[in-house]
Every structure is written in C-alpha cells, then in structure tokens.
Amino acid sequence: MRFKDEGFEILSVSVDIQGGTFVKPYTLGTSFNTLVDAENSLSNYFGFSIVPNGIFIDGTGTIRLIKQGFHVTNEDHTIAVEDLIKGKVESVKLDDVYYEILTSPSSLELELSTTKYKLAMEYLKQNRKVEALSELDEALSLNPDNFLIRKQRWYIRHPEKFSPQIDIEWQKAQLKREREEECGPEGCEIPGTN
C-alpha cells in the first residue's frame, strides 16, 4: 500500500445484514481488513444513508474528514486524503453533492425507521424473510432516501443480483423504477456509480 510507511492504514466496514459469509468473497485480494456492520450501527451513528463513505481518523483518534459518498475514483476525494496523510491540512470538508436527499424525515421518523431496520435484522437472523421485508419496507417508507435500507430489501428479494458479483446495472434500473414511483419520471441517480 502506497502510504503504509507513513502510518496510514485502511479499514473497510461493510454494511451488510447478510454478515461475514456474504462479504468475504468481495474482500479477497484486498490489502486491508474489512469489518462487517450487520446492525447498521456506523451508518446510524454518522447519519449515513448511502454507501460508500469515507472517514479519516488521525493517530490521536481525531476525525479529520467525514464524507458521505466518498469514492476512491473521485480525484478530489483522494487528493484530500493524501493531503491529510502528508500533513498539508488539518481537516477537510468535501462539499460535492453525491446523492441528492429528496426528503427530510423528522427525528421521530428516523428513530422509527432505525427501529424497524433493527427488527428486520432480528427477523432475518431467524430466517423470517417475509417479516424482515415488511419491516424494511416500512423503514424505507419512513426514510425513503436511505439507500442502505433499499439495498438490503433488494438483496433479500433478489440475492442473485448480488452474487457472485453485484449487478450495478440492475440496481440502477431497479432504483429508477422505484424512484419513478416516488419522485417522478426523472428518477434519481444511484449512489456509488459516478
């Protein structure tokens, strides 16, 4: 890894209700560790509703960058991380819009959505997919811009679109279909694809 000698390490956190067995094939050949957040705890803590995201934490534990929609193919994002590693800046705020949030749920709606998501995870652990999907559908109706909930619903309904590879084109089409119902014929862009 390019900056390993400068004390820089990457830790990946996969938000997947399916757990480590599902995530493992996607980590083969990587040079960094990946943790699995099946409870969506990190996203809930930071208020993330999409993936991928970036958080840069320095050696003292101070957060120097938080970016919802961070992407390694975005040159501004990678330059910001390099500047932090090299000590050129103390912190970075990236303002580019990655995924336009169309709604603004109330704090009660967000809390209820989170609770329904957690209940869905418990149902899924018991292999009660119908109940899990019902809770995820309700969670999404309370927080329609939460792409993480949306993807979990898709995985349960269409696991073949996620293994052996994630079918991004199918996700784009699926999101377009759903968003046309939710936000008109223009639809919405799928997070993580530009």
Secondary structure, DSSP 8 states (H G I E B T S, - for coil): -TTGGGT---EEEE--TT-HHHHHHHHTT-SSEEEE-TT-HHHHHHT--SS-EEEEE-TTS-EEEEEET--TT-HHHHHHHHHHHTTS-S-------SS-------HHHHHHHHHHHHHHHHHHHTT-HHHHHHHHHHHHHHSTT-HHHHHHHHHHH-GGGTSSS--HHHHHHHHHHHHHHHH-TT----TT--
